[in-house]
Amino acid sequence: MKELRIIRICLAALFFIGAVVYLAIGFPVHPALKFVEKAQIIPSAISFSLGAIIVWLVITLLLGRVYCSTVCPVGTLQDLFSKGRKIIKPLNKPFSYRPASKMRYYILGAYIFCIIAGVAAVPFWIEPWSIMRNISGDIHPSAEKFEWIRIGVGVTTGIIAGVVSALLLLIVALFTGRGFCTDICPVGTALGCFSNYTLYHIEIDPDKCINCMKCEDVCPSQCIKVVSRHVDNSRCVRCFDCTHVCPNEAIKLQINRNRRVTPLMNPTTQAKA
């Protein structure tokens, strides 16, 4: 299981660097970089690339939200920003479980309505690829000015949007880790709707878990609740940080579901040191 995290990090790094180069420079340094945009869900949907949509639907039904942890550049940007928690002393503390917010579904509904109605304002601010385009545009505005003009936004507005988006992502990442992915991003919410139908799930083995809390402490989605052996797979972005730190291989990506237990029912329960 620990190898999955290494693979995820390598893929995320490749797609993130490719996205920044592709968007900031304005033309592919290498023709293969065009694939970075084609691999994104929303650009593929807008261009009616049915093949890419079907591929991501199949991948999500098999493995869950791996798109969020590997291909989406905004997801990787949040991971980079959240490293700042170790530098800022008041924020240098473990994550903890946070109940899911229903607001994400309202945002998804508003996003879909705006897409159908042809209103570009909402997608311009909350769609991951648009956010990354705006942030990268601050590096080289002329590379994105035609795209901004095409959707009815001036270059100045595009630059301001990039700065504001970067600052908001930084703040959200410092305080909540992957909070944008779990509470705001319409793409992430839509993918999370398939969580009950995916073949593989992140599950905690109640017979192996020793209540060390390490998986809950490192989960950037704050979707792991060790006390009830619960993982909210609708918010899990498959970063595999939890499987990496578990000393007993009690949490893993698997097909079978584990039953929830209470701490008193678990014979291996130990108090957190």
Backbone as CSV, one residue per row, in Angstrom:
resi,resn,N_x,N_y,N_z,CA_x,CA_y,CA_z,C_x,C_y,C_z
1,MET,0.806,-1.215,0.000,0.000,0.000,0.000,0.845,1.275,0.000
2,LYS,2.006,1.211,0.633,2.847,2.397,0.713,3.334,2.840,-0.671
3,GLU,3.433,1.888,-1.611,3.878,2.227,-2.956,2.859,3.103,-3.677
4,LEU,1.589,2.977,-3.313,0.547,3.769,-3.964,0.781,5.267,-3.750
5,ARG,1.258,5.622,-2.577,1.526,7.037,-2.291,2.662,7.564,-3.155
6,ILE,3.681,6.769,-3.361,4.810,7.185,-4.199,4.351,7.396,-5.631
7,ILE,3.537,6.472,-6.135,3.012,6.592,-7.495,2.151,7.841,-7.611
8,ARG,1.323,8.075,-6.606,0.448,9.241,-6.621,1.249,10.533,-6.648
9,ILE,2.289,10.638,-5.839,3.117,11.844,-5.786,3.812,12.084,-7.121
10,CYS,4.331,11.044,-7.729,5.023,11.172,-9.023,4.065,11.663,-10.101
11,LEU,2.875,11.076,-10.154,1.885,11.499,-11.153,1.439,12.938,-10.906
12,ALA,1.201,13.288,-9.642,0.769,14.643,-9.307,1.835,15.667,-9.700
13,ALA,3.098,15.348,-9.455,4.191,16.260,-9.805,4.264,16.465,-11.310
14,LEU,4.141,15.384,-12.070,4.214,15.477,-13.533,3.072,16.327,-14.095
15,PHE,1.852,16.072,-13.626,0.703,16.821,-14.138,0.735,18.276,-13.678
16,PHE,1.208,18.528,-12.463,1.261,19.906,-11.971,2.281,20.725,-12.752
17,ILE,3.474,20.186,-12.912,4.519,20.892,-13.680,4.066,21.087,-15.116
18,GLY,3.473,20.058,-15.692,2.982,20.166,-17.068,1.914,21.231,-17.206
19,ALA,1.004,21.323,-16.223,-0.067,22.315,-16.282,0.486,23.736,-16.184
20,VAL,1.435,23.952,-15.259,2.014,25.288,-15.094,2.755,25.721,-16.350
21,VAL,3.556,24.825,-16.901,4.305,25.143,-18.119,3.354,25.413,-19.281
22,TYR,2.357,24.558,-19.435,1.404,24.680,-20.539,0.601,25.975,-20.457
23,LEU,0.137,26.319,-19.251,-0.702,27.500,-19.096,0.098,28.791,-19.018
24,ALA,1.245,28.761,-18.371,2.018,29.987,-18.174,2.716,30.433,-19.442
25,ILE,3.201,29.484,-20.225,3.922,29.839,-21.451,2.960,30.112,-22.591
26,GLY,1.842,29.403,-22.595,0.826,29.692,-23.594,0.867,28.795,-24.803
27,PHE,1.908,28.013,-24.933,1.965,27.020,-26.006,2.819,25.865,-25.494
28,PRO,2.555,24.680,-25.956,3.290,23.521,-25.445,4.773,23.586,-25.777
29,VAL,5.604,23.410,-24.756,7.031,23.270,-25.003,7.262,21.970,-25.762
30,HIS,6.435,21.004,-25.444,6.450,19.722,-26.145,4.994,19.370,-26.454
31,PRO,4.701,18.819,-27.618,3.306,18.495,-27.977,2.596,17.636,-26.944
32,ALA,3.338,16.837,-26.212,2.728,15.943,-25.223,2.052,16.711,-24.098
33,LEU,2.451,17.979,-23.854,1.861,18.758,-22.774,0.384,19.070,-23.025
34,LYS,-0.042,18.989,-24.260,-1.458,19.197,-24.566,-2.306,18.156,-23.852
35,PHE,-1.703,17.033,-23.562,-2.421,15.957,-22.876,-2.855,16.374,-21.478
36,VAL,-2.107,17.303,-20.851,-2.452,17.745,-19.506,-3.844,18.367,-19.487
37,GLU,-4.144,19.192,-20.487,-5.475,19.804,-20.558,-6.528,18.777,-20.945
38,LYS,-6.198,17.900,-21.868,-7.159,16.888,-22.314,-7.517,15.908,-21.195
39,ALA,-6.616,15.784,-20.211,-6.878,14.860,-19.101,-7.789,15.473,-18.043
40,GLN,-8.021,16.798,-18.109,-8.885,17.458,-17.134,-10.353,17.186,-17.464
41,ILE,-11.160,17.004,-16.455,-12.551,16.607,-16.668,-13.383,17.707,-17.321
42,ILE,-13.349,18.921,-16.784,-14.207,19.986,-17.312,-13.809,20.413,-18.727
43,PRO,-12.518,20.678,-19.008,-12.157,20.991,-20.402,-12.573,19.894,-21.369
44,SER,-12.484,18.635,-20.938,-12.902,17.532,-21.795,-14.411,17.565,-22.026
45,ALA,-15.162,17.882,-20.968,-16.614,17.952,-21.100,-17.033,19.103,-22.012
46,ILE,-16.342,20.242,-21.871,-16.669,21.409,-22.694,-16.386,21.140,-24.173
47,SER,-15.305,20.415,-24.436,-14.947,20.100,-25.822,-15.647,18.832,-26.318
48,PHE,-16.569,18.307,-25.503,-17.332,17.109,-25.849,-16.430,15.920,-26.159
49,SER,-15.353,15.810,-25.367,-14.446,14.668,-25.509,-15.012,13.512,-24.682
50,LEU,-15.907,12.755,-25.294,-16.621,11.701,-24.584,-15.678,10.626,-24.063
51,GLY,-14.594,10.378,-24.796,-13.653,9.339,-24.396,-13.042,9.623,-23.047
52,ALA,-12.568,10.867,-22.827,-11.938,11.243,-21.567,-12.930,11.167,-20.418
53,ILE,-14.164,11.580,-20.658,-15.187,11.549,-19.605,-15.478,10.109,-19.193
54,ILE,-15.592,9.220,-20.172,-15.862,7.810,-19.876,-14.695,7.196,-19.105
55,VAL,-13.467,7.546,-19.506,-12.285,7.016,-18.819,-12.296,7.418,-17.350
56,TRP,-12.588,8.700,-17.060,-12.588,9.153,-15.674,-13.756,8.577,-14.888
57,LEU,-14.871,8.351,-15.550,-16.006,7.727,-14.882,-15.652,6.301,-14.465
58,VAL,-14.998,5.580,-15.356,-14.597,4.201,-15.058,-13.555,4.179,-13.938
59,ILE,-12.555,5.066,-14.029,-11.506,5.118,-13.005,-12.103,5.452,-11.640
60,THR,-13.033,6.406,-11.614,-13.659,6.800,-10.358,-14.496,5.667,-9.777
61,LEU,-15.213,4.950,-10.615,-16.018,3.827,-10.140,-15.145,2.682,-9.643
62,LEU,-13.925,2.624,-10.123,-13.007,1.574,-9.659,-12.269,1.982,-8.386
63,LEU,-11.672,3.180,-8.411,-10.736,3.565,-7.355,-11.169,4.748,-6.499
64,GLY,-12.191,5.482,-6.909,-12.571,6.670,-6.163,-11.955,7.930,-6.753
65,ARG,-11.753,8.949,-5.934,-11.347,10.281,-6.408,-9.831,10.399,-6.645
66,VAL,-9.272,9.517,-7.427,-7.842,9.609,-7.725,-7.546,10.801,-8.630
67,TYR,-8.551,11.272,-9.368,-8.372,12.463,-10.197,-7.904,13.639,-9.341
68,CYS,-8.511,13.776,-8.153,-8.218,14.913,-7.278,-6.793,14.896,-6.746
69,SER,-6.217,13.712,-6.600,-4.884,13.622,-5.999,-3.764,13.484,-7.018
70,THR,-4.097,13.268,-8.277,-3.052,13.051,-9.278,-3.086,14.047,-10.428
71,VAL,-4.232,14.220,-11.051,-4.317,15.005,-12.291,-4.674,16.468,-12.050
72,CYS,-5.516,16.730,-11.054,-5.955,18.105,-10.816,-4.818,18.957,-10.252
73,PRO,-4.378,19.988,-10.956,-3.256,20.813,-10.466,-3.603,21.628,-9.229
74,VAL,-4.871,21.994,-9.065,-5.273,22.761,-7.884,-5.165,21.895,-6.633
75,GLY,-5.444,20.617,-6.777,-5.279,19.710,-5.650,-3.834,19.643,-5.201
76,THR,-2.928,19.519,-6.164,-1.498,19.476,-5.844,-1.026,20.799,-5.256
77,LEU,-1.562,21.904,-5.768,-1.196,23.220,-5.242,-1.593,23.343,-3.767
78,GLN,-2.750,22.798,-3.410,-3.162,22.812,-2.007,-2.207,22.001,-1.135
79,ASP,-1.764,20.860,-1.659,-0.807,20.043,-0.904,0.478,20.827,-0.646
80,LEU,0.920,21.581,-1.649,2.129,22.387,-1.485,1.901,23.511,-0.477
81,PHE,0.770,24.176,-0.578,0.462,25.270,0.350,0.341,24.767,1.783
82,SER,-0.261,23.584,1.962,-0.497,23.073,3.311,0.803,22.725,4.036
83,LYS,1.908,22.610,3.292,3.207,22.368,3.939,3.584,23.534,4.851
84,GLY,2.986,24.696,4.561,3.263,25.866,5.379,2.764,25.737,6.806
85,ARG,1.903,24.773,7.067,1.415,24.553,8.430,2.569,24.247,9.385
86,LYS,3.615,23.608,8.870,4.758,23.259,9.711,5.608,24.481,10.057
87,ILE,5.476,25.528,9.246,6.263,26.742,9.469,5.554,27.693,10.429
88,ILE,4.220,27.781,10.298,3.435,28.682,11.134,3.053,27.959,12.421
89,LYS,3.625,28.360,13.519,3.494,27.626,14.784,2.044,27.396,15.213
90,PRO,1.155,28.402,15.183,-0.233,28.161,15.619,-0.958,27.107,14.771
91,LEU,-0.511,26.915,13.535,-1.169,25.953,12.648,-0.459,24.605,12.613
92,ASN,0.677,24.536,13.279,1.471,23.302,13.248,0.895,22.274,14.214
93,LYS,-0.218,21.698,13.807,-0.880,20.690,14.619,-1.563,19.676,13.707
94,PRO,-1.870,18.504,14.224,-2.463,17.453,13.383,-3.851,17.843,12.887
95,PHE,-4.254,17.212,11.782,-5.628,17.348,11.328,-6.520,16.507,12.241
96,SER,-7.811,16.724,12.157,-8.764,15.902,12.895,-10.035,15.774,12.062
97,TYR,-10.823,14.786,12.382,-12.045,14.536,11.610,-12.981,15.730,11.667
98,ARG,-13.560,16.047,10.519,-14.513,17.148,10.422,-15.735,16.645,9.652
99,PRO,-16.932,16.806,10.195,-18.137,16.330,9.498,-18.278,16.967,8.122
100,ALA,-18.879,16.232,7.214,-19.074,16.731,5.851,-20.062,17.894,5.848
101,SER,-19.830,18.830,4.950,-20.709,19.990,4.813,-21.668,19.790,3.639
102,LYS,-22.941,20.098,3.869,-23.934,19.993,2.800,-23.796,21.133,1.794
103,MET,-23.052,22.172,2.181,-22.876,23.324,1.302,-22.275,22.914,-0.033
104,ARG,-21.454,21.870,-0.050,-20.808,21.440,-1.295,-21.835,21.075,-2.363
105,TYR,-22.964,20.519,-1.955,-23.995,20.142,-2.917,-24.725,21.364,-3.463
106,TYR,-24.891,22.385,-2.637,-25.498,23.630,-3.111,-24.576,24.319,-4.127
107,ILE,-23.279,24.276,-3.831,-22.308,24.865,-4.760,-22.306,24.112,-6.074
108,LEU,-22.362,22.782,-6.009,-22.422,21.967,-7.227,-23.670,22.295,-8.033
109,GLY,-24.801,22.449,-7.343,-26.038,22.795,-8.040,-25.951,24.150,-8.718
110,ALA,-25.376,25.141,-8.016,-25.214,26.480,-8.593,-24.274,26.434,-9.793
111,TYR,-23.229,25.619,-9.665,-22.259,25.494,-10.757,-22.923,24.912,-12.006
112,ILE,-23.699,23.844,-11.832,-24.376,23.213,-12.969,-25.372,24.178,-13.600
113,PHE,-26.103,24.914,-12.760,-27.063,25.883,-13.278,-26.369,26.942,-14.121
114,CYS,-25.224,27.443,-13.632,-24.487,28.485,-14.362,-23.943,27.952,-15.687
115,ILE,-23.516,26.696,-15.683,-23.025,26.091,-16.929,-24.146,26.030,-17.961
116,ILE,-25.322,25.571,-17.531,-26.467,25.449,-18.440,-26.941,26.819,-18.905
117,ALA,-26.927,27.790,-17.986,-27.408,29.137,-18.310,-26.380,29.972,-19.063
118,GLY,-25.163,29.450,-19.180,-24.121,30.182,-19.894,-23.517,31.312,-19.087
119,VAL,-23.618,31.228,-17.759,-23.040,32.247,-16.878,-21.622,31.817,-16.521
120,ALA,-20.639,32.581,-16.951,-19.241,32.167,-16.788,-18.631,32.593,-15.451
121,ALA,-19.302,33.468,-14.721,-18.709,34.034,-13.506,-18.396,32.971,-12.458
122,VAL,-19.373,32.100,-12.152,-19.165,31.094,-11.114,-18.096,30.074,-11.514
123,PRO,-18.182,29.478,-12.715,-17.117,28.557,-13.128,-15.741,29.219,-13.163
124,PHE,-15.703,30.494,-13.499,-14.443,31.225,-13.586,-13.729,31.258,-12.237
125,TRP,-14.499,31.252,-11.138,-13.922,31.376,-9.811,-13.729,30.046,-9.087
126,ILE,-14.534,29.014,-9.400,-14.465,27.792,-8.594,-14.108,26.526,-9.366
127,GLU,-14.049,26.594,-10.685,-13.674,25.393,-11.447,-12.159,25.241,-11.417
128,PRO,-11.624,24.086,-11.054,-10.172,23.927,-10.829,-9.290,24.345,-11.996
129,TRP,-9.616,23.923,-13.216,-8.760,24.263,-14.345,-8.777,25.765,-14.617
130,SER,-9.938,26.410,-14.436,-10.022,27.863,-14.603,-9.186,28.580,-13.545
131,ILE,-9.237,28.067,-12.313,-8.433,28.657,-11.238,-6.952,28.546,-11.569
132,MET,-6.536,27.377,-12.022,-5.121,27.183,-12.357,-4.725,28.036,-13.545
133,ARG,-5.636,28.215,-14.492,-5.365,29.081,-15.644,-5.145,30.514,-15.189
134,ASN,-5.973,30.984,-14.265,-5.845,32.361,-13.778,-4.549,32.556,-12.999
135,ILE,-4.219,31.583,-12.141,-2.990,31.694,-11.350,-1.760,31.653,-12.251
136,SER,-1.752,30.759,-13.214,-0.623,30.665,-14.149,-0.547,31.901,-15.032
137,GLY,-1.714,32.495,-15.307,-1.740,33.706,-16.122,-1.034,34.875,-15.466
138,ASP,-0.940,34.869,-14.135,-0.214,35.938,-13.443,1.277,35.886,-13.752
139,ILE,1.760,34.697,-14.097,3.173,34.553,-14.461,3.431,35.134,-15.837
140,HIS,2.493,34.889,-16.756,2.640,35.351,-18.134,1.252,35.736,-18.651
141,PRO,0.761,36.947,-18.322,-0.609,37.349,-18.666,-0.945,37.251,-20.152
142,SER,0.014,37.563,-21.003,-0.274,37.532,-22.435,-0.607,36.136,-22.931
143,ALA,-0.185,35.127,-22.181,-0.451,33.749,-22.587,-1.916,33.381,-22.397
144,GLU,-2.590,34.079,-21.476,-3.971,33.751,-21.163,-4.960,34.842,-21.563
145,LYS,-4.469,35.943,-22.085,-5.375,37.067,-22.341,-6.468,36.726,-23.345
146,PHE,-6.144,35.923,-24.354,-7.153,35.568,-25.354,-8.242,34.674,-24.752
147,GLU,-7.845,33.796,-23.830,-8.833,32.957,-23.156,-9.715,33.802,-22.251
148,TRP,-9.125,34.757,-21.538,-9.906,35.641,-20.674,-10.891,36.476,-21.491
149,ILE,-10.407,37.004,-22.609,-11.269,37.817,-23.468,-12.393,36.974,-24.056
150,ARG,-12.085,35.728,-24.383,-13.075,34.829,-24.985,-14.271,34.611,-24.065
151,ILE,-14.025,34.560,-22.754,-15.127,34.357,-21.821,-15.655,35.676,-21.258
152,GLY,-15.208,36.781,-21.854,-15.736,38.085,-21.475,-15.086,38.714,-20.265
153,VAL,-13.839,38.356,-20.005,-13.113,38.901,-18.861,-11.872,39.633,-19.357
154,GLY,-11.645,40.834,-18.861,-10.462,41.583,-19.250,-9.196,41.013,-18.641
155,VAL,-8.062,41.423,-19.184,-6.781,40.932,-18.691,-6.565,41.332,-17.228
156,THR,-6.920,42.564,-16.905,-6.753,43.024,-15.524,-7.579,42.188,-14.555
157,THR,-8.811,41.914,-14.952,-9.680,41.076,-14.118,-9.093,39.683,-13.963
158,GLY,-8.542,39.154,-15.044,-7.935,37.829,-14.999,-6.752,37.776,-14.039
159,ILE,-5.929,38.808,-14.084,-4.767,38.869,-13.183,-5.219,38.964,-11.729
160,ILE,-6.205,39.828,-11.480,-6.728,39.966,-10.113,-7.319,38.640,-9.641
161,ALA,-8.051,37.958,-10.523,-8.656,36.675,-10.174,-7.585,35.650,-9.814
162,GLY,-6.464,35.692,-10.533,-5.373,34.764,-10.242,-4.771,35.009,-8.873
163,VAL,-4.553,36.273,-8.539,-3.974,36.619,-7.233,-4.923,36.244,-6.111
164,VAL,-6.208,36.614,-6.269,-7.203,36.321,-5.237,-7.363,34.817,-5.053
165,SER,-7.414,34.078,-6.164,-7.576,32.619,-6.087,-6.401,31.977,-5.359
166,ALA,-5.196,32.432,-5.682,-4.010,31.876,-5.028,-4.026,32.150,-3.531
167,LEU,-4.409,33.373,-3.139,-4.454,33.728,-1.718,-5.526,32.922,-0.984
168,LEU,-6.695,32.776,-1.614,-7.770,32.018,-0.981,-7.394,30.548,-0.836
169,LEU,-6.768,29.988,-1.864,-6.325,28.598,-1.781,-5.280,28.423,-0.686
170,LEU,-4.387,29.403,-0.574,-3.358,29.352,0.460,-3.991,29.339,1.851
171,ILE,-4.951,30.220,2.064,-5.606,30.308,3.369,-6.371,29.025,3.685
172,VAL,-7.137,28.543,2.703,-7.923,27.323,2.904,-7.012,26.134,3.175
173,ALA,-5.911,26.039,2.423,-4.983,24.914,2.589,-4.297,24.956,3.955
174,LEU,-3.934,26.148,4.411,-3.260,26.268,5.710,-4.169,25.867,6.868
175,PHE,-5.449,26.178,6.744,-6.367,25.907,7.852,-7.081,24.566,7.730
176,THR,-7.321,24.118,6.495,-8.142,22.908,6.339,-7.516,21.837,5.447
177,GLY,-6.304,22.027,4.970,-5.711,21.030,4.090,-6.366,21.022,2.723
178,ARG,-7.159,20.000,2.470,-7.853,19.877,1.184,-9.288,20.400,1.269
179,GLY,-9.495,21.436,2.067,-10.834,21.976,2.261,-11.511,22.423,0.981
180,PHE,-10.749,22.965,0.032,-11.355,23.371,-1.235,-11.913,22.155,-1.961
181,CYS,-11.157,21.059,-1.952,-11.586,19.841,-2.647,-12.827,19.233,-2.015
182,THR,-12.914,19.283,-0.688,-13.997,18.592,0.011,-15.255,19.430,0.190
183,ASP,-15.122,20.763,0.225,-16.264,21.610,0.549,-16.703,22.554,-0.568
184,ILE,-15.839,22.813,-1.550,-16.144,23.835,-2.545,-16.117,23.304,-3.975
185,CYS,-15.085,22.588,-4.333,-14.876,22.190,-5.724,-16.050,21.384,-6.275
186,PRO,-16.701,21.856,-7.330,-17.840,21.126,-7.900,-17.431,19.810,-8.544
187,VAL,-16.223,19.770,-9.101,-15.747,18.530,-9.721,-15.540,17.462,-8.648
188,GLY,-14.899,17.854,-7.548,-14.672,16.910,-6.459,-15.977,16.403,-5.859
189,THR,-16.949,17.307,-5.686,-18.240,16.906,-5.141,-18.944,15.931,-6.066
190,ALA,-18.896,16.207,-7.364,-19.534,15.314,-8.342,-18.887,13.934,-8.307
191,LEU,-17.564,13.888,-8.230,-16.872,12.597,-8.160,-17.208,11.881,-6.860
192,GLY,-17.364,12.647,-5.780,-17.691,12.054,-4.496,-19.066,11.401,-4.467
193,CYS,-19.948,11.814,-5.376,-21.285,11.219,-5.431,-21.241,9.747,-5.836
194,PHE,-20.122,9.326,-6.423,-19.984,7.928,-6.829,-19.355,7.068,-5.735
195,SER,-19.086,7.663,-4.560,-18.322,6.956,-3.531,-18.977,5.656,-3.071
196,ASN,-20.309,5.618,-3.061,-21.001,4.413,-2.601,-21.010,3.303,-3.643
197,TYR,-20.538,3.628,-4.850,-20.585,2.648,-5.924,-19.201,2.216,-6.398
198,THR,-18.159,2.773,-5.808,-16.804,2.426,-6.247,-16.432,1.023,-5.798
199,LEU,-15.604,0.387,-6.584,-15.185,-0.986,-6.278,-14.256,-1.011,-5.068
200,TYR,-13.282,-0.087,-5.052,-12.310,-0.031,-3.951,-12.630,1.122,-3.007
201,HIS,-12.433,0.885,-1.719,-12.672,1.885,-0.686,-11.472,1.923,0.255
202,ILE,-11.270,3.085,0.887,-10.321,3.157,1.992,-11.054,2.673,3.231
203,GLU,-10.553,1.614,3.849,-11.218,1.015,5.002,-10.223,0.800,6.143
204,ILE,-10.729,0.866,7.361,-9.928,0.610,8.561,-10.282,-0.784,9.081
205,ASP,-9.288,-1.613,9.248,-9.493,-2.959,9.774,-9.593,-2.871,11.300
206,PRO,-10.773,-3.130,11.873,-10.939,-2.999,13.330,-10.102,-3.994,14.127
207,ASP,-9.692,-5.084,13.503,-8.887,-6.076,14.204,-7.408,-5.682,14.265
208,LYS,-6.990,-4.783,13.367,-5.594,-4.367,13.331,-5.362,-2.970,13.904
209,CYS,-6.398,-2.138,13.869,-6.242,-0.752,14.319,-5.935,-0.702,15.813
210,ILE,-4.910,0.054,16.199,-4.505,0.184,17.605,-4.761,1.591,18.152
211,ASN,-5.583,2.357,17.436,-5.955,3.708,17.902,-4.771,4.654,18.031
212,CYS,-3.768,4.498,17.199,-2.622,5.414,17.272,-2.967,6.797,16.736
213,MET,-4.050,6.886,15.948,-4.573,8.147,15.411,-3.717,8.754,14.309
214,LYS,-2.674,8.070,13.884,-1.775,8.657,12.891,-2.478,8.927,11.565
215,CYS,-3.361,8.039,11.155,-4.055,8.228,9.881,-4.961,9.455,9.926
216,GLU,-5.667,9.634,11.049,-6.534,10.800,11.209,-5.716,12.085,11.292
217,ASP,-4.557,12.015,11.915,-3.702,13.193,12.085,-3.179,13.741,10.764
218,VAL,-2.949,12.856,9.778,-2.334,13.307,8.534,-3.334,13.496,7.401
219,CYS,-4.587,13.128,7.608,-5.574,13.178,6.513,-5.917,14.612,6.145
220,PRO,-5.502,15.090,4.951,-5.767,16.476,4.563,-7.234,16.733,4.236
221,SER,-7.987,15.663,3.988,-9.423,15.810,3.722,-10.239,15.784,5.000
222,GLN,-9.576,15.460,6.115,-10.223,15.384,7.426,-11.473,14.507,7.377
223,CYS,-11.325,13.361,6.731,-12.468,12.468,6.532,-12.314,11.133,7.252
224,ILE,-11.298,11.007,8.131,-11.075,9.770,8.866,-11.430,9.977,10.332
225,LYS,-12.264,9.097,10.853,-12.651,9.138,12.263,-12.282,7.793,12.879
226,VAL,-11.125,7.759,13.511,-10.585,6.501,14.017,-11.485,5.875,15.072
227,VAL,-12.075,6.684,15.953,-12.841,6.150,17.073,-13.977,5.242,16.609
228,SER,-14.538,5.502,15.435,-15.608,4.657,14.903,-15.168,3.872,13.675
229,ARG,-13.856,3.906,13.418,-13.281,3.199,12.261,-13.985,3.606,10.969
230,HIS,-14.216,4.908,10.825,-14.993,5.420,9.698,-14.129,6.262,8.768
231,VAL,-14.281,6.029,7.470,-13.643,6.853,6.445,-14.732,7.342,5.501
232,ASP,-14.876,8.658,5.383,-15.854,9.240,4.461,-15.244,9.226,3.059
233,ASN,-15.541,8.181,2.300,-14.939,8.018,0.980,-15.436,9.042,-0.040
234,SER,-16.528,9.722,0.260,-16.998,10.765,-0.654,-16.070,11.975,-0.632
235,ARG,-15.311,12.144,0.458,-14.365,13.251,0.561,-12.911,12.809,0.414
236,CYS,-12.668,11.528,0.532,-11.296,11.019,0.419,-10.764,11.223,-0.991
237,VAL,-9.605,11.878,-1.096,-9.025,12.173,-2.408,-7.950,11.170,-2.817
238,ARG,-7.841,10.083,-2.042,-6.902,9.014,-2.366,-5.451,9.525,-2.416
239,CYS,-5.072,10.287,-1.385,-3.684,10.742,-1.302,-2.787,9.651,-0.728
240,PHE,-3.391,8.689,-0.028,-2.700,7.546,0.574,-1.702,7.945,1.664
241,ASP,-1.842,9.153,2.200,-1.004,9.543,3.332,-1.308,8.665,4.545
242,CYS,-2.565,8.281,4.677,-2.968,7.458,5.823,-2.334,6.069,5.773
243,THR,-2.324,5.463,4.611,-1.731,4.124,4.489,-0.223,4.177,4.684
244,HIS,0.359,5.336,4.398,1.808,5.492,4.523,2.248,5.531,5.985
245,VAL,1.442,6.149,6.851,1.857,6.335,8.244,1.354,5.236,9.176
246,CYS,0.412,4.436,8.731,-0.154,3.403,9.613,0.917,2.370,9.961
247,PRO,1.205,2.180,11.252,2.265,1.252,11.655,1.856,-0.215,11.592
248,ASN,0.555,-0.447,11.437,0.063,-1.823,11.511,-0.675,-2.260,10.248
249,GLU,-0.593,-1.429,9.193,-1.290,-1.711,7.931,-2.770,-1.987,8.177
250,ALA,-3.336,-1.179,9.062,-4.745,-1.362,9.417,-5.682,-0.586,8.503
251,ILE,-5.154,0.352,7.752,-5.975,1.132,6.833,-5.440,0.932,5.427
252,LYS,-6.335,0.591,4.528,-5.879,0.250,3.183,-6.990,0.422,2.158
253,LEU,-6.588,0.414,0.909,-7.534,0.459,-0.202,-7.942,-0.974,-0.511
254,GLN,-9.227,-1.278,-0.388,-9.671,-2.657,-0.544,-11.079,-2.722,-1.111
255,ILE,-11.473,-3.914,-1.513,-12.803,-4.113,-2.076,-13.840,-4.304,-0.978
256,ASN,-13.520,-5.130,-0.003,-14.476,-5.454,1.047,-14.710,-4.290,1.996
257,ARG,-15.916,-4.211,2.524,-16.267,-3.220,3.530,-16.038,-3.801,4.922
258,ASN,-15.545,-2.977,5.844,-15.398,-3.403,7.232,-16.532,-2.830,8.064
259,ARG,-16.991,-3.588,9.018,-18.056,-3.107,9.892,-17.496,-2.126,10.909
260,ARG,-18.282,-1.098,11.225,-17.866,-0.149,12.248,-17.903,-0.829,13.613
261,VAL,-16.992,-0.428,14.462,-16.968,-0.947,15.824,-16.775,0.205,16.785
262,THR,-17.080,-0.032,18.037,-16.796,0.960,19.073,-15.468,0.605,19.700
263,PRO,-14.753,1.546,20.293,-13.450,1.253,20.884,-13.482,0.098,21.881
264,LEU,-14.583,-0.024,22.669,-14.647,-1.068,23.675,-14.780,-2.461,23.075
265,MET,-15.247,-2.528,21.841,-15.439,-3.809,21.186,-14.181,-4.278,20.481
266,ASN,-13.210,-3.410,20.362,-11.990,-3.732,19.638,-10.956,-4.288,20.617
267,PRO,-10.590,-5.554,20.492,-9.675,-6.150,21.464,-8.271,-5.589,21.434
268,THR,-7.897,-4.912,20.340,-6.547,-4.394,20.224,-6.459,-2.909,20.552
269,THR,-7.570,-2.358,21.047,-7.590,-0.918,21.345,-6.543,-0.552,22.378
270,GLN,-5.819,0.492,22.073,-4.822,1.008,23.003,-4.995,2.502,23.106
271,ALA,-4.688,3.030,24.183,-4.750,4.487,24.357,-3.653,5.132,23.558
272,LYS,-3.957,6.276,23.024,-2.946,7.004,22.250,-1.834,7.466,23.174
273,ALA,-0.598,7.189,22.745,0.536,7.572,23.589,0.668,9.084,23.626
